[in-house]
Amino acid sequence: MNPRDHDSHLQVRLAQPDDIFDIAGLLRDLAGHGLGWAWRPARIEDAIRDAETDVIVATDPGGALHGVGMMSLGEENGHLQLLAVRADCAGQGIGRRLVEWLEACARAAGMARITLEARESNHDGICFYRHLGYAKVGSVMGYYGGQETAIRLRKVLRSEAMA
Ligand SMILES: CC(C)(COP(=O)(O)OP(=O)(O)OC[C@H]1O[C@@H](n2cnc3c(N)ncnc32)[C@H](O)[C@@H]1OP(=O)(O)O)[C@@H](O)C(=O)NCCC(=O)NCCS
């Protein structure tokens, strides 16, 4: 079976408060990527309830969570705060679907660009974003708990001249 056939059965939708513990569990399982500890249930709940933040999930027909994405919307900048796909579902197009969903939200909200940070050590994550059209625009020393450098990436949605 083509892995993308699996992806086509997934639904991408806005997260609900009922999803909080599933999201926290998925992120805990990815703790090796530095995600789990920063995203405790209370913080996830705040994000879901925040009108300026889109939290989305990919779920299968049985309701199981396969991925999560989160973006906050500023005046002109969408900040992609979080993206995670269950490790056993990687490489099936779920990450791309989540990013494209959030990009569509950002465009609809009039954002000029999307920025994000990834750990300098997260080579796979950085390559994934570059593949989706994000370009490195800088690095931020000590961004992660004063310890690890972040690589900042950006995708322009519309030219600054029109912004
Ligand atoms: C990074 C992550 C979100 C990718 O999700 P995924 O569902 O495995 O990615 P997809 O299958 O949607 O891949 C989308 C595209 O990116 C490409 N891609 C994925 N990883 C890549 C890599 N390391 N190098 C180059 N291209 C890559 C795929 O080939 C695919 O290309 P295509 O759509 O043109 O065929 C996922 O592996 C993950 O959650 N990692 C742990 C957490 C993390 O690192 N989050 C992001 C950084 S904060």
The ligand as an SDF file (V2000), in Angstrom:
LIG
                    3D

 48 50  0  0  0  0  0  0  0  0999 V2000
    9.4750   16.6900   10.8200 C   0  0  0  0  0  0  0  0  0  0  0  0
    8.0870   16.0170   10.7470 C   0  0  0  0  0  0  0  0  0  0  0  0
    7.0360   17.0010   11.1830 C   0  0  0  0  0  0  0  0  0  0  0  0
    7.8460   15.5990    9.2900 C   0  0  0  0  0  0  0  0  0  0  0  0
    6.5450   15.0290    9.1740 O   0  0  0  0  0  0  0  0  0  0  0  0
    6.2310   13.8230    8.1680 P   0  0  0  0  0  0  0  0  0  0  0  0
    4.7880   13.5480    8.2070 O   0  0  0  0  0  0  0  0  0  0  0  0
    7.1560   12.7080    8.4330 O   0  0  0  0  0  0  0  0  0  0  0  0
    6.6410   14.4950    6.7550 O   0  0  0  0  0  0  0  0  0  0  0  0
    5.9090   14.2510    5.3560 P   0  0  0  0  0  0  0  0  0  0  0  0
    5.7850   12.7950    5.1230 O   0  0  0  0  0  0  0  0  0  0  0  0
    4.6750   15.0820    5.2900 O   0  0  0  0  0  0  0  0  0  0  0  0
    6.9800   14.8690    4.3410 O   0  0  0  0  0  0  0  0  0  0  0  0
    6.6440   15.9660    3.4840 C   0  0  0  0  0  0  0  0  0  0  0  0
    7.7450   16.1480    2.4890 C   0  0  0  0  0  0  0  0  0  0  0  0
    8.9720   16.4820    3.1630 O   0  0  0  0  0  0  0  0  0  0  0  0
   10.0050   15.6090    2.7360 C   0  0  0  0  0  0  0  0  0  0  0  0
   10.8910   15.3510    3.8690 N   0  0  0  0  0  0  0  0  0  0  0  0
   10.5460   14.8490    5.0690 C   0  0  0  0  0  0  0  0  0  0  0  0
   11.6570   14.7400    5.8370 N   0  0  0  0  0  0  0  0  0  0  0  0
   12.6860   15.1690    5.0690 C   0  0  0  0  0  0  0  0  0  0  0  0
   14.0980   15.2840    5.2720 C   0  0  0  0  0  0  0  0  0  0  0  0
   14.6700   14.9420    6.4370 N   0  0  0  0  0  0  0  0  0  0  0  0
   14.8650   15.7570    4.2700 N   0  0  0  0  0  0  0  0  0  0  0  0
   14.3150   16.1270    3.0850 C   0  0  0  0  0  0  0  0  0  0  0  0
   12.9750   16.0300    2.8250 N   0  0  0  0  0  0  0  0  0  0  0  0
   12.1890   15.5650    3.8140 C   0  0  0  0  0  0  0  0  0  0  0  0
    9.2780   14.3380    2.3210 C   0  0  0  0  0  0  0  0  0  0  0  0
   10.0600   13.5790    1.4030 O   0  0  0  0  0  0  0  0  0  0  0  0
    8.0040   14.8700    1.6910 C   0  0  0  0  0  0  0  0  0  0  0  0
    8.2680   15.2570    0.3560 O   0  0  0  0  0  0  0  0  0  0  0  0
    7.0880   15.2480   -0.7640 P   0  0  0  0  0  0  0  0  0  0  0  0
    5.7990   15.6680   -0.0790 O   0  0  0  0  0  0  0  0  0  0  0  0
    7.5520   16.2340   -1.7700 O   0  0  0  0  0  0  0  0  0  0  0  0
    7.0260   13.8330   -1.2690 O   0  0  0  0  0  0  0  0  0  0  0  0
    8.0210   14.7390   11.6380 C   0  0  0  0  0  0  0  0  0  0  0  0
    9.0090   13.8290   11.2560 O   0  0  0  0  0  0  0  0  0  0  0  0
    8.1470   15.0110   13.1290 C   0  0  0  0  0  0  0  0  0  0  0  0
    7.1570   15.2030   13.8160 O   0  0  0  0  0  0  0  0  0  0  0  0
    9.4010   15.0430   13.6540 N   0  0  0  0  0  0  0  0  0  0  0  0
    9.6060   15.2310   15.0960 C   0  0  0  0  0  0  0  0  0  0  0  0
    9.2430   16.6360   15.5690 C   0  0  0  0  0  0  0  0  0  0  0  0
    9.8670   17.7170   14.7210 C   0  0  0  0  0  0  0  0  0  0  0  0
   11.0400   17.6450   14.3490 O   0  0  0  0  0  0  0  0  0  0  0  0
    9.0670   18.7660   14.3900 N   0  0  0  0  0  0  0  0  0  0  0  0
    9.4410   19.8260   13.4620 C   0  0  0  0  0  0  0  0  0  0  0  0
   10.5070   20.7180   13.9180 C   0  0  0  0  0  0  0  0  0  0  0  0
   10.0330   21.7140   15.2860 S   0  0  0  0  0  0  0  0  0  0  0  0
  1  2  1  0
  2  3  1  0
  2  4  1  0
  2 36  1  0
  4  5  1  0
  5  6  1  0
  6  7  2  0
  6  8  1  0
  6  9  1  0
  9 10  1  0
 10 11  2  0
 10 12  1  0
 10 13  1  0
 13 14  1  0
 14 15  1  0
 15 16  1  0
 15 30  1  0
 16 17  1  0
 17 18  1  0
 17 28  1  0
 18 19  1  0
 18 27  1  0
 19 20  2  0
 20 21  1  0
 21 22  1  0
 21 27  2  0
 22 23  1  0
 22 24  2  0
 24 25  1  0
 25 26  2  0
 26 27  1  0
 28 29  1  0
 28 30  1  0
 30 31  1  0
 31 32  1  0
 32 33  2  0
 32 34  1  0
 32 35  1  0
 36 37  1  0
 36 38  1  0
 38 39  2  0
 38 40  1  0
 40 41  1  0
 41 42  1  0
 42 43  1  0
 43 44  2  0
 43 45  1  0
 45 46  1  0
 46 47  1  0
 47 48  1  0
M  END
$$$$
